[in-house]
Amino acid sequence: MDPAAPALTLRPALDSPERPDWDGAVWIGEVWVDAIENADRTGRAAGIPVRCRLARAEGYGRARLLARADGRPLGFVEIEVSEGSVNFGELRRRVAGLRATESDRPVRAGPARVSAGKAVPVTVVVCTRDRVSMLRAALRSVLAVDYPTFDVLVVDNAPGTDATRQYVLGLADPRVRLICEPLPGLSRARNTGLSVATGDIVAYTDDDVVVDPHWLSALVDGFSRGPRVSCVSGMVPAGEIRTPAQAYFDRRVGWSDSTDARIFDWSEPPDDVPLFPFTVRCYGTGANFAVERDVVRRLGGFDEALGAGAPTGGGEDIDMFFRILRSGRQLVHDPAAIVWHRHRADSEGLLVQSRGYGLGLGAWLAKIASDPAMATLAATTAARRGGALVRHLRASSKETAPPADLAGLLPAGIGSTTARSIMKGPWAYRSARREGRSAAPMRERTAQRPTAVTHPRVEP
């Protein structure tokens, strides 16, 4: 191809320190419709075909691109990579097809509280534990968001070293505060952040992600989609698929299945979610959500028996989503709030993650079963929607089975790891309770607030 040809250069969603050595690796990034249109006009004016380059695409045979327009995601396209480039004409045609589909969808947006000039104060909470290399990228992206009024709390949870402290203090950014939560557990860390947060809205994300520049604006706008919205979650697509473990996990989770925004309300069960309110995967995930601070405080905070760092390994996010809905508040899932996630790259990490997800779900189900009202509702829902339940279980079983192209590259028995862990969840939940982990710590006691380290402004 002519090196002088007009070029559209796309960059990966996440910077990967390693190049893939697996021929199924997928390069991941995004493309904006206006960038395609501008490049197309330039190429037509010059009479030369446009070249679409992918930065750092060595070793990748395919690319997955999130197409975006007017601040919203349109959908993903997968396209072949050749010599570090993708066919611009094919990309343009396929994105145009997504736009045609998007125009047929109903518009559900409410008034934008950000664009109206009345930005709601937001506190971003990033919980971390001895993963400074990942935290650097996550925090850099958070501090670069376009939202006008926010501060950041980095909760250093039961650290084994002072590396996180030294890194965060070294930023000397007045927007960032460092808090140490000495007791291990993600729920405890989330509660610590919540207890210190000053923003009316508290946005949570993890240390193994990169947030989109428009992330906070989209989350806050989600609160205007209904009269009683107290939680907004967003899309969490894979930001890297360079190993079989990452590819398998990406096929397992549904964090970026849909680009449609929707609102959930306990009193209005959606027709397309027959097992509502127990189909928790449609609500979102803990790497990307925001809540009204005072509402969650009144609910007692996050259940300390759930989440990473507790015997259960997970489940604190779906438990909070469920409790918010049960309280009569609404939950919005808006894919316009985008957080790119770095899946575990090796088999050992994949096994740990799969066990944690299974234990967390099983523990949460045990919690539901221990509540007479919820146990009755669950039994009634299963009885009335028996066919949907069977289809759900079959689909879940199919999702956990590794496809033929990955089966030989993954740990033996990976397909049943989650199911086995779900069965162990009730015992893990009981063990967490025996450790004295509270279900609603903010309601049961007034904990002493940890010391927050506020960075002084550095003068030039």
Disulfide bonds with the S-S distance in Angstrom:
none
